[in-house]
Structures are given as structure tokens and as C-alpha cells.
Amino acid sequence: MITDKLPDLVDYIEGSITGAGRYDPDSRTLRWSIATVWAGQSSSVGYQARIAKGSTGQIISNDARITGDNTLPKVSNTVFTTIGQPKV
């Protein structure tokens, strides 16, 4: 299972999730159930989001968590992004 709780300044774009995922708007969390991934294999997931208006200069951070039957829980690297001015 992969989970990603969206930061406060980020809004999920409905229908954009890829892979076997779902979005829970109450908890603002994306969840993917991934089949077994063997050594040397890979899998990918994704989604699109919108940054809230009026958030220029704010810093958002995000990470994801992976849990499974045959692996220890892992947390991804945390990514920090400073929101810039929109291009006109």
C-alpha cells in the first residue's frame, strides 16, 4: 500500500490518479494497492494537484509512505517546494 496525504495548500484534481488508486477527500489522502513487485521490477503511480490561490511564497512539503506484507514500512524523501508567482 502506498499512501500520500496532501499538504494543506494542495488540492487533488478529480480523476487524475493513475494506477489502482483512490482518493479520500475527508482525509485528503491518496491510496494505491500495488500487487507484488519482485526484485528488479518497478511500478509507478501518480496524480495531479492544484496549488491554492494566494499561496505565493509559501513552502509546501510532501512525502509518501509504503507498507506491505513482506517489507518494513518506508517513508519517501520529503520534498520541499516554494510556491512561485504564476506565469501570465
C-alpha positions as CSV (number, residue, x, y, z in Angstrom):
1,M,0.0,0.0,0.0
2,I,1.2,3.5,-0.9
3,T,-0.3,6.5,0.9
4,D,0.2,10.2,0.3
5,K,-1.6,12.8,2.4
6,L,-1.9,16.0,0.5
7,P,-0.5,19.2,2.1
8,D,-2.9,21.9,3.1
9,L,-2.1,24.2,0.1
10,V,-2.6,21.4,-2.5
11,D,-5.9,20.3,-4.0
12,Y,-6.3,17.0,-5.8
13,I,-7.6,17.2,-9.3
14,E,-10.5,14.8,-9.5
15,G,-10.0,11.8,-11.8
16,S,-6.2,12.3,-12.2
17,I,-5.0,9.4,-10.1
18,T,-3.1,6.7,-12.1
19,G,-2.7,3.1,-11.1
20,A,-5.0,1.2,-8.8
21,G,-5.6,4.2,-6.6
22,R,-8.3,6.1,-4.9
23,Y,-8.6,9.5,-3.2
24,D,-10.3,10.0,0.2
25,P,-11.4,13.7,0.3
26,D,-12.2,13.5,4.0
27,S,-8.6,12.6,5.0
28,R,-7.1,14.3,1.9
29,T,-5.2,11.0,1.3
30,L,-4.4,9.1,-1.9
31,R,-4.0,5.3,-1.6
32,W,-2.8,2.8,-4.0
33,S,-2.9,-1.0,-3.6
34,I,0.0,-2.5,-5.5
35,A,0.4,-6.1,-6.5
36,T,3.6,-7.9,-5.6
37,V,6.7,-6.2,-7.0
38,W,9.6,-8.6,-7.3
39,A,13.3,-7.7,-7.1
40,G,14.3,-5.9,-10.3
41,Q,10.7,-4.9,-11.1
42,S,9.2,-1.5,-10.7
43,S,5.7,0.1,-10.5
44,S,4.6,3.7,-10.7
45,V,1.7,5.7,-9.5
46,G,0.7,9.4,-10.0
47,Y,-1.8,12.1,-9.6
48,Q,-2.3,15.8,-10.5
49,A,-2.9,18.6,-8.0
50,R,-3.5,22.3,-8.0
51,I,-1.8,24.8,-5.7
52,A,-4.2,27.1,-3.8
53,K,-4.6,30.7,-4.9
54,G,-2.8,33.2,-2.8
55,S,-0.1,30.8,-1.7
56,T,2.9,32.6,-3.5
57,G,6.0,32.4,-1.3
58,Q,4.6,29.6,0.9
59,I,6.7,26.4,1.3
60,I,4.9,23.1,1.0
61,S,6.3,19.7,1.9
62,N,5.2,16.2,0.8
63,D,6.2,12.6,1.3
64,A,4.6,9.2,0.7
65,R,4.6,6.0,2.8
66,I,4.9,2.4,1.7
67,T,3.7,-0.6,3.7
68,G,3.4,-4.2,2.7
69,D,3.3,-7.8,3.9
70,N,7.0,-8.6,3.1
71,T,8.6,-5.2,3.7
72,L,9.3,-2.8,6.6
73,P,7.3,0.4,6.4
74,K,9.2,3.1,4.4
75,V,8.7,6.9,4.1
76,S,9.9,8.6,1.0
77,N,12.2,11.6,1.0
78,T,10.3,14.7,1.9
79,V,10.2,17.2,-0.9
80,F,10.0,20.9,-0.1
81,T,8.7,23.3,-2.8
82,T,8.5,27.1,-2.6
83,I,5.4,28.4,-4.5
84,G,6.4,30.9,-7.1
85,Q,4.5,33.6,-9.0
86,P,2.2,32.2,-11.7
87,K,3.2,32.9,-15.2
88,V,0.8,35.2,-17.1
